[in-house]
Amino acid sequence: MTTRFYYGILILFLFFGNLKSQIDKNSPLFLELKKQDSLFFERGFNNCDIAYLEKSVDDNLKFYHDFGGFQDKKLFIERTKKNICGNPNQKPIRKVIENSLEVFPLYNNGELYGAIQTGEHQFYIREKDKKDALGGQAKFTSVWTKKDGNWIMSDVLSYNHGDPNKSKLTDNLQQLLNDNNIPALGLGIIEDGKLTEIKVYGTLDGKATAPYNSLFNVASLTKPVTAMTVLRLVSLGKWDLDEPLDKYWVDPDIAKDTRHKKLTTRIILSHQTGFPNWRWQKTDKKLSFEFDPGTKYQYSGEGYEYLRKAIEKKFNKSLEDLAKELIFKPLNMNSTSYLWNEKIDAERIVIGYDKNGKPYDIVKNKTASAADDLVTSVEDYSKFLVSVMNNDLLSKTVFEEMKTKQVKTKENKFFGLGFEIYDLGNNEIALSHGGTDKGVNTIVFILPKTKQGLVIFTNVDDGYKIYEPIINYYFGNIGKKIVEIETK
């Protein structure tokens, strides 16, 4: 949930803490509020009487939506016009579940000044010559106040959105994307250790519809692929997790610092190198240690690049070639590469945007980065996660090492070898990694115990805004635990 959502709940309890118990459903106040609710939604929502909506809500309306975020009156009216009334051929219709309605009067010094109304409602899609199709269900809490003899809606909480028939969240995803200005979304669902669903929404470039095999730059989701390539070499007995890397590579910037002798694959894959994320972020643009390797956690793309150079020296092959041999070809990941291929990629790449809708230039790597800018599809990356979950690539010993907590990053969260580890209790974990760059927000999860997985690709700076509802929907209580750990 957003901070504003919880803040809204707090406001209701602070300001309306003196509300009385639920009133009888045959009382005049209950019947009056039931009528007001019916008029508001039947006229304003179902029949798009925007003028009626505008006069029925307070100028200082506070609307809290668990998918759409906070809305004031202006934004609420704008979104109603666009998302509810914008397509008359597929019109959302709201119907209240009448027996769910409850009303609680609000008093100030013994005088009634308003009421809180709660209930549940369902949403249908109305199309010409078709039966209304059930699309979703949610709970609502509305605060009504009397002004100049009229009932006005001043505060609204809309939450627990979902489908009562347990259909996929994808039925409501377009609304979620519209509300959060997400140009494109790639979604992969893994159940019972198998890829069961691929969905891609939006456009490639603001015009052309994004196909199911659209290509995304996934930023730091590159790192787990690099990690699995290296761990595959370890499983085959061709590489050692704990061998010092100076046998194969020493960066000139740290050649005189003897701490480079402590660098190993284990330390790099668990982000304990002591390096900054990127040397170019430092004033002198040079690589250096900020603490002794192996003593604590600090996320570093430089570490992965260091490992790439060592491996390429050892095997006299590029990371791209090694990944093709060990990962991409065995898993039929035919749309995945560290390198830009103009002939293949240009027609399917999803362009990234900033929060204001301005497009970024496409990253076109000619040299593989072990840490960033992998180009892949939802299907390919989901195949990769399925292989990790089912341990199709590693020896049993190395697989267990990968899932072992190497270093603590925060309460109940650790880094293993290439993946973050959420400790969910009861010997249950989630393996995860995210990616963030200009016009990129991506995240993935796999649950080894339940064999579930989730791939979320977005193409905008603040695409992370839609992570929580998707995670909660597909993972239920486990999703809530993940969000709780992440937001502590």
Secondary structure in CASP SS format (residue, H / E / C, confidence):
PFRMAT SS
TARGET T0000
AUTHOR 0000-0000-0000
METHOD secondary structure of the structure
MODEL  1
M C 1.00
T C 1.00
T H 1.00
R H 1.00
F H 1.00
Y H 1.00
Y H 1.00
G H 1.00
I H 1.00
L H 1.00
I H 1.00
L H 1.00
F H 1.00
L H 1.00
F H 1.00
F C 1.00
G C 1.00
N C 1.00
L C 1.00
K C 1.00
S C 1.00
Q C 1.00
I C 1.00
D C 1.00
K C 1.00
N C 1.00
S C 1.00
P H 1.00
L H 1.00
F H 1.00
L H 1.00
E H 1.00
L H 1.00
K H 1.00
K H 1.00
Q H 1.00
D H 1.00
S H 1.00
L H 1.00
F H 1.00
F H 1.00
E H 1.00
R H 1.00
G H 1.00
F H 1.00
N H 1.00
N C 1.00
C C 1.00
D C 1.00
I H 1.00
A H 1.00
Y H 1.00
L H 1.00
E H 1.00
K H 1.00
S H 1.00
V E 1.00
D E 1.00
D E 1.00
N E 1.00
L E 1.00
K E 1.00
F E 1.00
Y E 1.00
H E 1.00
D C 1.00
F C 1.00
G C 1.00
G E 1.00
F E 1.00
Q E 1.00
D C 1.00
K H 1.00
K H 1.00
L H 1.00
F H 1.00
I H 1.00
E H 1.00
R H 1.00
T H 1.00
K H 1.00
K H 1.00
N H 1.00
I H 1.00
C C 1.00
G C 1.00
N C 1.00
P C 1.00
N C 1.00
Q C 1.00
K E 1.00
P E 1.00
I E 1.00
R E 1.00
K E 1.00
V E 1.00
I C 1.00
E H 1.00
N H 1.00
S H 1.00
L C 1.00
E E 1.00
V E 1.00
F E 1.00
P E 1.00
L E 1.00
Y E 1.00
N E 1.00
N C 1.00
G C 1.00
E E 1.00
L E 1.00
Y E 1.00
G E 1.00
A E 1.00
I E 1.00
Q E 1.00
T E 1.00
G E 1.00
E E 1.00
H E 1.00
Q E 1.00
F E 1.00
Y E 1.00
I E 1.00
R E 1.00
E C 1.00
K C 1.00
D C 1.00
K C 1.00
K C 1.00
D C 1.00
A E 1.00
L E 1.00
G E 1.00
G E 1.00
Q E 1.00
A E 1.00
K E 1.00
F E 1.00
T E 1.00
S E 1.00
V E 1.00
W E 1.00
T E 1.00
K E 1.00
K E 1.00
D C 1.00
G C 1.00
N E 1.00
W E 1.00
I E 1.00
M E 1.00
S E 1.00
D E 1.00
V E 1.00
L E 1.00
S E 1.00
Y E 1.00
N E 1.00
H E 1.00
G E 1.00
D C 1.00
P C 1.00
N C 1.00
K C 1.00
S C 1.00
K C 1.00
L C 1.00
T H 1.00
D H 1.00
N H 1.00
L H 1.00
Q H 1.00
Q H 1.00
L H 1.00
L H 1.00
N H 1.00
D H 1.00
N H 1.00
N C 1.00
I C 1.00
P C 1.00
A E 1.00
L E 1.00
G E 1.00
L E 1.00
G E 1.00
I E 1.00
I E 1.00
E E 1.00
D C 1.00
G C 1.00
K E 1.00
L E 1.00
T E 1.00
E E 1.00
I E 1.00
K E 1.00
V E 1.00
Y E 1.00
G E 1.00
T E 1.00
L C 1.00
D C 1.00
G C 1.00
K C 1.00
A C 1.00
T E 1.00
A C 1.00
P C 1.00
Y C 1.00
N C 1.00
S C 1.00
L E 1.00
F E 1.00
N E 1.00
V C 1.00
A H 1.00
S H 1.00
L H 1.00
T H 1.00
K H 1.00
P H 1.00
V H 1.00
T H 1.00
A H 1.00
M H 1.00
T H 1.00
V H 1.00
L H 1.00
R H 1.00
L H 1.00
V H 1.00
S H 1.00
L C 1.00
G C 1.00
K C 1.00
W C 1.00
D C 1.00
L C 1.00
D C 1.00
E C 1.00
P C 1.00
L H 1.00
D H 1.00
K H 1.00
Y C 1.00
W C 1.00
V C 1.00
D C 1.00
P H 1.00
D H 1.00
I H 1.00
A C 1.00
K C 1.00
D C 1.00
T H 1.00
R H 1.00
H H 1.00
K H 1.00
K H 1.00
L C 1.00
T C 1.00
T H 1.00
R H 1.00
I H 1.00
I H 1.00
L H 1.00
S C 1.00
H C 1.00
Q C 1.00
T C 1.00
G C 1.00
F C 1.00
P C 1.00
N C 1.00
W C 1.00
R H 1.00
W H 1.00
Q H 1.00
K C 1.00
T C 1.00
D C 1.00
K C 1.00
K C 1.00
L C 1.00
S C 1.00
F C 1.00
E C 1.00
F C 1.00
D C 1.00
P C 1.00
G C 1.00
T C 1.00
K C 1.00
Y C 1.00
Q C 1.00
Y C 1.00
S C 1.00
G H 1.00
E H 1.00
G H 1.00
Y H 1.00
E H 1.00
Y H 1.00
L H 1.00
R H 1.00
K H 1.00
A H 1.00
I H 1.00
E H 1.00
K H 1.00
K H 1.00
F H 1.00
N C 1.00
K C 1.00
S C 1.00
L H 1.00
E H 1.00
D H 1.00
L H 1.00
A H 1.00
K H 1.00
E H 1.00
L H 1.00
I H 1.00
F H 1.00
K C 1.00
P C 1.00
L C 1.00
N C 1.00
M C 1.00
N C 1.00
S C 1.00
T C 1.00
S E 1.00
Y C 1.00
L C 1.00
W C 1.00
N C 1.00
E H 1.00
K H 1.00
I H 1.00
D H 1.00
A C 1.00
E C 1.00
R C 1.00
I E 1.00
V C 1.00
I C 1.00
G C 1.00
Y E 1.00
D C 1.00
K C 1.00
N C 1.00
G C 1.00
K C 1.00
P E 1.00
Y C 1.00
D C 1.00
I C 1.00
V C 1.00
K C 1.00
N C 1.00
K C 1.00
T C 1.00
A C 1.00
S C 1.00
A C 1.00
A C 1.00
D C 1.00
D C 1.00
L C 1.00
V E 1.00
T E 1.00
S C 1.00
V H 1.00
E H 1.00
D H 1.00
Y H 1.00
S H 1.00
K H 1.00
F H 1.00
L H 1.00
V H 1.00
S H 1.00
V H 1.00
M H 1.00
N C 1.00
N C 1.00
D C 1.00
L C 1.00
L C 1.00
S C 1.00
K H 1.00
T H 1.00
V H 1.00
F H 1.00
E H 1.00
E H 1.00
M H 1.00
K C 1.00
T C 1.00
K C 1.00
Q C 1.00
V E 1.00
K E 1.00
T E 1.00
K E 1.00
E C 1.00
N C 1.00
K E 1.00
F E 1.00
F E 1.00
G C 1.00
L C 1.00
G C 1.00
F C 1.00
E E 1.00
I E 1.00
Y E 1.00
D E 1.00
L E 1.00
G E 1.00
N C 1.00
N C 1.00
E E 1.00
I E 1.00
A E 1.00
L E 1.00
S E 1.00
H E 1.00
G E 1.00
G E 1.00
T E 1.00
D E 1.00
K C 1.00
G C 1.00
V E 1.00
N E 1.00
T E 1.00
I E 1.00
V E 1.00
F E 1.00
I E 1.00
L E 1.00
P C 1.00
K C 1.00
T C 1.00
K C 1.00
Q E 1.00
G E 1.00
L E 1.00
V E 1.00
I E 1.00
F E 1.00
T E 1.00
N C 1.00
V E 1.00
D C 1.00
D C 1.00
G H 1.00
Y H 1.00
K H 1.00
I H 1.00
Y H 1.00
E H 1.00
P H 1.00
I H 1.00
I H 1.00
N H 1.00
Y H 1.00
Y H 1.00
F H 1.00
G H 1.00
N H 1.00
I H 1.00
G H 1.00
K H 1.00
K H 1.00
I H 1.00
V H 1.00
E H 1.00
I H 1.00
E H 1.00
T H 1.00
K C 1.00
END
